[in-house]
């Protein structure tokens, strides 16, 4: 699918197949096209070009209510004058479902998200996490085949965010429907998804399982955005490689380290204690190296036994097998099955 706003290209020929019953996260920085893609799936934006198929049926020409999708908005958009029960029952009411049936279904959905006891409270009487659960119940009451979530956890505090994402994963597994979840949080995408779709400048950079995206990033952008990697162009080698920050070994004397492998002379610029690990930021001393800034993560006990200080000159070394080659050209999105995505 492609989306243009006048001369501006918001989504550039996105081609993606999401297996039925998968939890898919569209991940990327602000302005990368992920929310526009979600809104085109929902029918709240019209694609400039391309096709949208859900369950073998072309739905791109249909209104939102006829697509078999439901959308949970970032703001939750609950009606302030309606209690939880009537908020959840509102969609079936607009579809002409009789009162007894729609209220029964609303109670079932509130029970599913563990909010049945607060059915008669107004949204203003609920916490942010409780409002999020009601909004989720309201989206699910229409029995969609695809649930669309636009940054649903962004308004929650960090502790509650972890609780609610566990609840989302539980519900998705229990219901067996496809979830498509937009987020800019790498941690959120890794924790929730079967399929991570990393987007940049309106295009898909990589689409794969969380483990594949982290262990084998396809492009320099993916390696940098996912985090936990250094992108390096070592002297004497064509192209870029990604090396995980926890796979780099440090020594002071510059001599041959056990295991050998490529190496760079560097200077320690910062040392940050992070509890279970210590992160060091290094500056490469060889001007021929394209990536002059490197990050290294050392276990806390290893660092305590052999600490490094700011301004120490060190040798950074890694195994050749840990240098993953990168491509400047995003690879095509593969047609994956849910079995292939799930470890």
C-alpha positions as CSV (number, residue, x, y, z in Angstrom):
1,X,0.0,0.0,0.0
2,X,1.0,3.6,-0.7
3,X,-0.2,6.8,0.9
4,X,0.5,10.3,-0.4
5,X,-0.6,13.6,1.0
6,X,-0.2,15.8,-2.0
7,X,3.5,15.7,-2.9
8,X,4.4,14.1,0.5
9,X,4.9,10.3,0.5
10,X,3.8,9.0,3.9
11,X,3.8,5.3,3.2
12,X,5.9,4.0,0.3
13,X,4.8,0.7,-1.2
14,X,4.4,-1.3,2.0
15,X,4.1,-5.0,1.2
16,X,3.4,-7.2,4.2
17,X,1.6,-10.5,5.0
18,X,0.6,-11.0,8.6
19,X,-0.3,-14.6,9.6
20,X,-3.8,-15.0,11.0
21,X,-3.6,-15.1,14.8
22,X,-0.3,-13.4,15.0
23,X,0.7,-10.5,17.3
24,X,2.3,-8.0,15.0
25,X,4.0,-4.8,16.1
26,X,4.7,-1.9,13.7
27,X,7.8,-0.3,15.2
28,X,9.7,2.8,14.3
29,X,10.4,6.5,15.1
30,X,7.8,9.3,14.9
31,X,6.9,10.0,11.3
32,X,8.0,6.7,9.9
33,X,4.5,5.8,8.5
34,X,3.4,3.2,11.1
35,X,0.3,5.0,12.3
36,X,-0.8,5.9,8.8
37,X,-0.4,2.2,7.8
38,X,-2.6,1.3,10.8
39,X,-5.2,3.8,9.8
40,X,-5.3,2.6,6.2
41,X,-6.0,-0.9,7.5
42,X,-8.8,0.4,9.7
43,X,-10.3,2.5,6.9
44,X,-9.7,5.8,8.6
45,X,-7.3,6.7,5.8
46,X,-7.8,5.8,2.1
47,X,-4.7,4.2,0.4
48,X,-3.5,6.1,-2.6
49,X,-2.5,2.8,-4.2
50,X,-2.5,-0.9,-3.4
51,X,-4.7,-3.6,-2.0
52,X,-5.8,-4.6,1.5
53,X,-6.9,-8.2,2.0
54,X,-8.2,-9.6,5.3
55,X,-9.1,-13.3,5.5
56,X,-8.9,-13.7,1.8
57,X,-11.3,-10.8,1.1
58,X,-10.4,-7.5,-0.5
59,X,-11.6,-4.8,2.0
60,X,-9.8,-1.7,0.9
61,X,-13.0,-0.2,-0.7
62,X,-15.2,-1.0,2.4
63,X,-16.1,1.4,5.3
64,X,-14.4,0.7,8.6
65,X,-17.4,-1.1,10.1
66,X,-17.5,-3.7,7.3
67,X,-13.8,-4.7,7.4
68,X,-13.8,-7.0,10.4
69,X,-11.4,-4.8,12.3
70,X,-11.7,-2.8,15.5
71,X,-9.4,0.0,16.5
72,X,-8.3,1.0,20.0
73,X,-7.1,4.6,19.9
74,X,-4.2,6.1,21.9
75,X,-6.5,8.5,23.7
76,X,-9.0,5.7,24.5
77,X,-11.9,8.0,23.4
78,X,-14.3,6.9,26.1
79,X,-17.7,8.7,26.3
80,X,-17.4,10.7,29.6
81,X,-21.2,10.7,30.2
82,X,-21.6,6.9,29.9
83,X,-20.6,4.3,32.4
84,X,-18.2,1.4,31.6
85,X,-21.0,-0.9,30.6
86,X,-22.7,1.5,28.2
87,X,-19.3,2.5,26.7
88,X,-18.6,-1.1,25.8
89,X,-22.2,-1.6,24.6
90,X,-22.2,1.5,22.4
91,X,-20.8,-0.2,19.3
92,X,-23.4,-3.0,19.2
93,X,-26.1,-0.4,19.9
94,X,-25.1,1.5,16.8
95,X,-25.3,-1.8,14.9
96,X,-28.9,-2.3,16.0
97,X,-28.3,-5.1,18.5
98,X,-31.1,-5.4,21.0
99,X,-30.5,-4.0,24.5
100,X,-30.4,-7.3,26.4
101,X,-27.9,-8.9,24.0
102,X,-25.6,-5.9,23.8
103,X,-25.5,-5.5,27.6
104,X,-24.8,-9.2,28.1
105,X,-22.0,-9.0,25.6
106,X,-20.6,-5.9,27.2
107,X,-20.6,-7.6,30.6
108,X,-18.7,-10.6,29.1
109,X,-16.1,-8.3,27.7
110,X,-15.7,-6.4,30.9
111,X,-15.2,-9.7,32.7
112,X,-12.6,-10.7,30.1
113,X,-10.5,-7.6,30.9
114,X,-11.3,-7.9,34.7
115,X,-13.4,-4.8,34.9
116,X,-16.8,-6.3,35.6
117,X,-16.9,-5.0,39.2
118,X,-16.5,-1.4,37.9
119,X,-19.2,-1.7,35.2
120,X,-21.2,1.3,36.5
121,X,-18.4,3.7,37.1
122,X,-17.8,6.7,34.8
123,X,-14.5,7.1,33.0
124,X,-13.5,10.0,35.2
125,X,-13.7,7.6,38.2
126,X,-11.2,5.2,36.7
127,X,-7.4,5.1,36.7
128,X,-5.5,5.3,33.4
129,X,-5.0,1.5,33.4
130,X,-8.7,0.9,34.0
131,X,-9.7,3.2,31.2
132,X,-7.4,1.3,28.9
133,X,-9.1,-1.9,29.8
134,X,-12.5,-0.5,29.1
135,X,-11.4,0.8,25.7
136,X,-10.0,-2.7,25.0
137,X,-13.3,-4.3,25.9
138,X,-15.2,-1.8,23.7
139,X,-13.0,-2.7,20.8
140,X,-13.3,-6.5,21.4
141,X,-17.1,-6.5,21.8
142,X,-17.6,-6.2,18.0
143,X,-15.8,-9.6,17.6
144,X,-13.2,-8.4,15.1
145,X,-10.9,-10.7,13.2
146,X,-8.2,-8.0,13.5
147,X,-7.6,-5.7,16.5
148,X,-5.7,-2.5,15.7
149,X,-3.9,-0.8,18.6
150,X,-2.4,2.7,18.2
151,X,0.3,3.1,20.9
152,X,-2.1,1.8,23.6
153,X,0.4,1.8,26.4
154,X,2.1,5.2,25.9
155,X,-0.1,7.1,28.5
156,X,0.7,4.6,31.3
157,X,3.4,4.8,33.9
158,X,6.3,2.3,33.4
159,X,5.2,-0.2,36.1
160,X,1.6,-0.3,34.8
161,X,2.8,-0.5,31.3
162,X,4.5,-3.9,32.0
163,X,1.3,-5.2,33.7
164,X,-1.0,-4.1,30.8
165,X,1.3,-5.5,28.1
166,X,1.2,-8.9,29.8
167,X,-2.6,-8.6,29.8
168,X,-2.6,-7.8,26.1
169,X,-0.5,-10.8,25.3
170,X,-2.8,-13.1,27.5
171,X,-5.9,-11.8,25.8
172,X,-4.5,-12.2,22.3
173,X,-3.5,-15.8,23.0
174,X,-6.8,-16.5,24.6
175,X,-8.9,-15.0,21.8
176,X,-6.7,-16.2,18.9
177,X,-7.3,-13.1,16.8
178,X,-4.7,-11.0,14.9
179,X,-3.4,-8.0,16.8
180,X,-1.6,-5.2,15.0
181,X,0.0,-2.9,17.5
182,X,1.8,0.4,16.7
183,X,4.6,1.4,19.0
184,X,7.9,3.4,19.1
185,X,9.1,1.3,22.1
186,X,11.6,-1.4,21.2
187,X,11.1,-3.2,24.5
188,X,7.3,-3.2,24.0
189,X,7.7,-4.7,20.5
190,X,10.1,-7.4,21.7
191,X,8.0,-8.4,24.6
192,X,4.7,-8.6,22.8
193,X,5.1,-9.6,19.2
194,X,5.4,-12.7,17.1
195,X,6.2,-10.4,14.1
196,X,8.2,-7.2,14.4
197,X,7.9,-4.8,11.4
198,X,10.5,-2.1,11.6
199,X,9.6,1.0,9.6
200,X,11.6,4.0,8.5
201,X,10.7,6.8,6.1
202,X,7.5,5.1,5.1
203,X,9.1,1.8,4.2
204,X,9.6,-1.5,5.8
205,X,13.3,-2.0,6.8
206,X,12.8,-5.5,8.2
207,X,9.9,-7.8,9.1
208,X,10.8,-10.9,11.2
209,X,10.5,-12.5,14.6
210,X,11.8,-10.4,17.5
211,X,14.8,-12.8,17.9
212,X,15.7,-12.6,14.2
213,X,15.4,-8.7,14.2
214,X,17.7,-8.5,17.3
215,X,20.2,-11.2,16.4
216,X,20.4,-10.5,12.6
217,X,19.3,-6.9,11.9
218,X,18.9,-6.4,8.2
219,X,20.1,-2.8,7.8
220,X,22.2,-0.3,9.7
221,X,19.0,1.6,10.6
222,X,17.5,-1.5,12.2
223,X,20.7,-2.3,14.2
224,X,20.8,1.3,15.5
225,X,17.1,1.6,16.2
226,X,16.6,-1.7,18.0
227,X,19.7,-0.9,20.1
228,X,22.2,-3.2,21.7
229,X,24.4,-3.0,18.6
230,X,27.4,-1.1,17.2
231,X,27.4,-0.4,13.5
232,X,31.0,-0.5,12.3
233,X,32.9,-0.2,9.0
234,X,36.2,-1.8,10.0
235,X,39.4,-0.9,8.0
236,X,40.1,-3.4,5.2
237,X,36.6,-4.7,5.0
238,X,33.8,-3.7,2.6
239,X,30.4,-2.7,4.0
240,X,29.0,-2.3,7.4
241,X,28.7,-4.9,10.2
242,X,26.7,-4.9,13.4
243,X,28.3,-6.2,16.6
244,X,26.3,-6.6,19.8
245,X,27.4,-4.4,22.7
246,X,27.6,-7.5,24.9
247,X,29.9,-9.4,22.5
248,X,32.8,-6.9,22.6
249,X,35.8,-7.7,24.9
250,X,38.1,-5.1,26.3
251,X,41.8,-5.2,27.2
252,X,44.2,-2.4,28.2
253,X,47.5,-3.7,26.8
254,X,46.5,-4.0,23.2
255,X,47.9,-7.5,23.0
256,X,46.3,-10.5,21.6
257,X,43.1,-11.3,23.6
258,X,41.9,-14.9,24.0
259,X,39.9,-15.8,21.0
260,X,41.5,-13.2,18.7
261,X,39.3,-11.5,16.1
262,X,39.0,-8.0,14.7
263,X,40.0,-5.2,17.0
264,X,40.0,-1.4,17.3
265,X,42.0,0.9,19.5
266,X,39.7,3.2,21.5
267,X,39.5,5.5,24.5
268,X,36.9,5.2,27.3
269,X,34.7,8.4,27.4
270,X,31.9,7.5,29.8
271,X,31.2,4.7,32.4
272,X,27.6,4.2,33.5
273,X,26.6,1.8,36.2
274,X,23.2,0.2,35.4
275,X,22.8,-2.3,38.2
276,X,23.3,-5.7,36.7
277,X,25.6,-4.3,34.0
278,X,28.0,-1.4,33.3
279,X,27.8,0.4,29.9
280,X,30.9,2.1,28.5
281,X,31.0,4.5,25.7
282,X,34.3,4.4,23.7
283,X,35.8,6.7,21.0
284,X,37.7,4.8,18.3
285,X,41.2,6.2,17.8
286,X,41.5,5.1,14.2
287,X,40.1,7.8,11.9
288,X,39.6,5.3,9.1
289,X,36.7,3.6,11.1
290,X,33.4,5.0,10.0
291,X,31.7,4.5,13.4
292,X,33.9,6.3,15.8
293,X,31.6,5.8,18.8
294,X,31.2,2.4,20.3
295,X,29.2,1.0,23.2
296,X,30.2,-2.0,25.3
297,X,28.1,-3.7,28.0
298,X,30.0,-5.6,30.7
299,X,28.4,-7.7,33.5
300,X,28.6,-6.0,36.8
301,X,30.8,-8.6,38.5
302,X,33.2,-8.7,35.5
303,X,33.5,-5.0,35.6
304,X,34.1,-4.9,39.4
305,X,36.9,-7.5,39.0
306,X,38.5,-5.6,36.2
307,X,37.3,-2.0,36.1
308,X,37.9,0.6,33.4
309,X,38.1,4.3,34.0
310,X,37.3,7.4,31.8
311,X,40.3,8.2,29.5
312,X,41.7,4.6,29.7
313,X,43.1,3.6,26.3
314,X,41.8,0.1,25.5
315,X,41.5,-2.4,22.7
316,X,38.0,-3.5,21.7
317,X,37.9,-6.9,20.1
318,X,35.1,-9.2,18.9
319,X,34.8,-12.6,17.3
320,X,34.5,-12.7,13.5
321,X,31.3,-14.8,13.9
322,X,29.7,-11.9,16.0
323,X,30.1,-9.4,13.1
324,X,26.8,-9.5,11.3
325,X,27.0,-8.0,7.8
326,X,24.4,-5.3,7.0
327,X,22.8,-4.1,3.9
328,X,22.0,-0.5,2.9
329,X,19.0,-1.8,1.0
330,X,16.0,-3.0,3.1
331,X,15.3,-6.7,2.4
332,X,11.8,-7.6,1.0
333,X,9.2,-8.5,3.7
334,X,9.0,-12.3,3.8
335,X,5.7,-14.2,3.6
336,X,6.0,-15.9,7.0
337,X,3.7,-18.3,8.8
338,X,2.8,-18.1,12.5
339,X,4.7,-21.4,13.1
340,X,7.8,-19.9,11.6
341,X,7.6,-16.8,13.8
342,X,6.9,-18.5,17.1
343,X,10.0,-20.0,18.8
